[in-house]
Amino acid sequence: MTAEKLDYLRILVLAENTVPFDRSLLGQHGLSFFIEGKREQTTLRVIMDVGQDHGALCHNMKSLNVSTGDVDAIVLSHCHFDHTTGVTALLAATGKSGVPVIAHPDIFRTHFFTAPVLRSIGMVQDNSAAALSAAGGKPFLTRDPLQLMPGLMTTGEVPRITPFEEGGLNVFTLKDGHMQKDNIPDDISLVACVQGRGLVVMTGCSHAGIINIIKQAVSIFPGEKLYAVIGGLHLYGAPAERVKRTVEELAEFYPALVAAGHCTGFKAQVELHNALGEQFTPLTAGAEFIIS
């Protein structure tokens, strides 16, 4: 069966750790994308993640000519505060009701560090499911891949297949009154299948492992080739061997573009550039990718 495909995909980076020197954009430790998909006469505009500073996000949206009223849906890649803080405020700013908010059903769980001190790093209190609904959102919480439009889907919960892509964070959750390790099962990504190009994988932090994510994307669109990976790869602080293995396996997919930033880490960016050359570019706020 032939996959349904987008005719056009635009990805605009609204929030990222770094900013270009020649634009009046604000940086923050976080990530947010404005994604526009077109297929025949249908256009869908999606915000994926919202960073941690709503004021900075709004400043950049205005500078980049993105109106809150343009938002048709919101995807939250995982619960971490640097991807979700301000989602309720953004929903309210759209002035709409019933805006789909797509996420994993575990996104609202308690999620925390215990070192150097006890600290919650998950969804803040004013971003509860009830608060999102009250602000005009309609939560779509699923472990399964979810189609936003033909040719654009979430990965759903990503199977952890590779032996080397460990979570990389010493984080915990509470279940039935007991503390347990948390491997961030709510980490989801977006994947687009673009006519004449192939698969474009858009990640928040890739806590599930970018190779696992790519394999999930290929399983959703069997027979399609990877074209691009755009987002965070969470290789900051990862052992050198994991970085090396990840870059080697990513290169074996022969992507035309890898644009990685946020939590990827400088050392991993260097390795990606060494392996991929001009096919690699670091992310910055304001960066734009048009694939058609």
N, C-alpha and C positions, 0 to 999 in steps of 0.2 A: 504494500500500500504506500502510495506516494505521500510524503509529509506535506501538510498545509504550511505555507510559507508567507513571511512578510515580504512586501515589495520594498520597504524602506524602514530603516531603524536609525534613530538619532539618540545619542547618549550625551548629555551635558552634565558635567560635574558641578554640582551646586555647593558642596562642602567637602573639604579635604584638608589634610594637615599642612599642606604647602600652598602658596599662592604665587602667581607669576609677578615679576618685578614691574611690569608695565600696566597693571590694572589695579583698580581700587577695590579689590576683593578682600574679604576677611578669611583668615585661616582658623582652623580649630582641629583638635584631635577628634576626628569623626569623619563620617562619609555620608554623602547624599548624592543621588543621581536623579536627573529629570530624563525620563525615557519616553520617546515618542515612536510608536509603531504604526505603520500604515499597511493596509492590505485592501486592495481594490478601492472601494469608496469609504472604508472604515478607518478611523484614526482613534487610537487610544493613547492617553497621556498619563504616565505613571510616575510617582515619586517613589524611589527605592531608598529607604532609610532617610533619617532627618538630622543626623549629627547629634551633638549634645548642646549646642547653643542656638536657640531658636532665633534670637535677635540677629546673630551673624548669618544664619540661613536666610532670613528674610531680606537682609541687606544684599546678599549675593543674588537672590532671586530677582530683586528689583534691578540690580546692576546688569543682570544677564537677560532682562526682559521676559522673565517667567512669572506669570500671574498665578496667584493661589487659585483663582477661578478656573485655571486651565487643568487643574488636577482631577483626573477621573478615578484614580485608585491609588492606594498606598500599599507598598510591600515592605514588611519589616523582616530583615534577613535573620535577626536573632535578638535576644532580649537586651544586650548590653547598652548601657546608658549613652555611650558615644554614637549610637545608631538610632536611638528611640526617644530621647528626651525632646519634648516639644511636639510630639505627634498629635496630642489632643489640641494644642494651640493651632497647629497647621490645619487640622480638620475644621476647627471653628472658623478659621480665616477663609476657607473655601466658600463659605456661605451656602453650602449644599447639604443635603441630607441623603443618607444611604450610600455614602462613599465607601466602596469596598476597602477593607483593611485586611490584607492577606498575610497570614503568619502561621507558625506552627502552634498547635494547641498548648504546648508547654511554655509558651513565651511569658506567661504571667507568674511563673513559679518563683519562689524565693531562690536567689542566686547570689553567692557571696564568696569573698576571700576571708581567710582567717589570719593571714600574715601580710604585712607586719602588724596589722590590727584587724579586728572584725569589721568588714565593710561590705555593704550591699552594692553590687554593680549591675543589677538587673533593671527592670522597668521601674520607674519612679511611681509613687503612689497615685499621682494625678493622671497616670496613663493606664488605669485599670480598664478592664473590658467594659464596665458600666460607664466610665468616663468617656471612653472613645465613642460609645453609642450615643451618649448625651450630646457630644460635640458634633454629631452628624455622621459618624462612621458606622459601618455595618461589618463587624468582624467575620471573616471567613477563616476559620481555624482548622487546618487539616494537615495530617502527616503525609498525605498523598500529593503527587504532582497536580497542579491546578492550572487549567487553561484560562488565561486572561483574555485572549483572543486567538483565533487560529494562527499558529506560528509563534506564539509567545506564551511560555508556561513557567511556573515555578518548578524547581526540582523536587519539591517535597523533601521529607527527611532523607538524608543521604546515607546509604549503607557504607560502613567503615570497612573497606576491603583491603587497602594497602597495609603492609606490615610496618611501614615507616612513618606514617602520618599521624602521630599521636596528637592529642589535643593541645598540648603546649601550655596550658594554664592550670594552676593548682586551685581549682574552684570547687564549690560544694553547693548542695541543695538540701532541702528537708523533705522527707517523705514519711508519712505516718508517724510523725514525731521523732524521726531518727535522721541524723546527719549522714549524708553519703556523697561520694565523689560525683561530680557533674561533668559529663563529657560534651556538654552543649549540644544536645540532640536537636534543638530548635534551629540549628544553622541551616538555612535554606538559601538558594540562589535563584536567579532568573536565567532562563535560556531562551534565546530567539533563534529561529531558523529563517534565514534571509535568502530569498531567491537569488541564485547565481553566486552566492558566497559560502553559505554553510552556517554553522552554529556559532553564536555569540553568547558567551557565558559571562554573566554579570554577578559579581560576588560582593558580599559585605566584608567578611573577615576570613572566609574559607576555614572556619574552625573544623569542618568535616574533612579538610584536606583537599587541595585543589585538584589532585589527580582523581580522588574519589568523586569529586563534583563533576569533573569532565566525563568520567565513565558513566555517571548517572545521566548526564545530558545526552550522551550518545545512545544510552538505552531508551531514552524518551523519544529520540528522533533517530531510529536505527538507519544505518547506511549513510548518514550525513557526516561530513568532515568538519572538524573544528576549524573555525576561521579566526576567532578572537577571544581573548580573556581580558576582562576589564574589572578592576576592583582591588580589594585587599587580599593578600595571600597568607597573612599571619605567620611569617617566617622570622619576624623580629625575635632575636634571642634563641632561635632554634639551633640545635647542634649543627656543626658544619656538614656532617655527613647527611643529615636530613635535607639541608638546603641543596647540596650537590645532587642527591638522588631526585628530589623534586624537580629541579631545573632540567636534569637529564630526561626524565620521563615526560615533562611538559614539552620539551623540544621534539620528542618523538612523535608528537601529534602534528608537527609542522604548522603551527599557527602563523597566520599572516600578521597578527598584531597581538602583543601582550602589553597592556597598560596597567601597571601595578603600583600601588602606593599605600597610604594610610598605615596599616600594620605590617606591611611587607618587610620593612627593614632595609637599611642601606646595603648591608653585605649581600642580601639576597638580590637586591636590585642590580648590584655590580655583577653578580653571577649570571643573572638573566641577560644583562647587556652583553656580557662576554659570550654567552651561548647563542643569543638571537640577533645580536647586532642591531641594525636599524629597525628590526621588527619589534624591538622593545622600546617603550617610552615610560618614564615615570609619570604618575598622575599628579595633577595640580587642580585646584579650584579653577573653574572656567574652561577647562579642557573640553573639547567637543569632538565627538566621533560620529561620522555619518557613514552608514553602511547601506549600500543599495546596489 
